Amino acid sequence: MKNSQKIILKSLEDTKKVAKEIANELETYIKTKSLIIFLKGELGSGKTTLTKEILKRLGIHEPVTSPTFTIIEPYSIKNKKIYHMDLYRIENRKELEVLGIEEYLNENESMIFVEWPEKGGDFFNYCDLELKLNHVDENSRELIYKNFI
């Protein structure tokens, strides 16, 4: 994938295809600190679905669940920790401190997928990859892909 592009996803099959490309690209990144992936978009735009598909392509075989209520769902694969975070219900910085967000961000060789990163304040002021989903119609989404690495 290029540094920045727009893709129209018309079906789950399109989402799976793009997820495979993103997963392949993520596996090539080598970082000593956490690799941060932002997922932005309105409610119901497909952030969690895209994340689930990427995680499957990375090799997660266990069920991938939405972290809407747990806020953080951890996974492990190939000696890497992967965290899927949904900050939609976060109301202030203190909640993030209690969750230990800073520790996750400083963990070596991990990947952190963050839905609603704007709710993370200054904890999430940068990312390595931004995936923004917009509704096109009932079944289609526009994916805006920005790579900052």
CORJO-V983611 format. One line per field, one symbol per residue. ss: DSSP state (a for helix, b for strand, c for the rest). phi: phi as a letter, one per 30 degrees, with the letter a starting at -180 (. if undefined). burial: I if it has 24 or more other ideal C-beta (glycine too) atoms within 12 Angstrom, else O. A space follows every 10 residues. Layout:
BEGIN
ss->???
phi->???
burial->???
END
This chain:
BEGIN
ss->cccbbbbbbc caaaaaaaaa aaaaaaaacc ccccbbbbbb bcccccaaaa aaaaaaaacc cccccccccc cbbbbbbccb bbbbbbcccc ccaaaaaaac aaaaaccccb bbbbbcaaaa aaaaccccbb bbbbbccccc bbbbbbbcc
phi->.ddaacbccc addddddded dddedddddb bdcdcccdbc kdeidjeddd deddddddjd cddccddecd ibccbbahic cbbccbcedd caeedddddi eedddcddhc bbcbdidddd hddbcbbcbc cccbdcaecc bccccbccd
burial->IOOOOOIOIO OOOIIOOIIO IIIOIIOOIO OOOIIIIIII IOOOIIIIII IIIIIIIIOI OOOIOIIOOO IIIIIOIOOI IIIIIIIIOI OOOOOIOOIO IOOIIOIOOI IIIIIIIOII OOIIOOIIII IIIOOOOOOO IIIIIOIOO
END
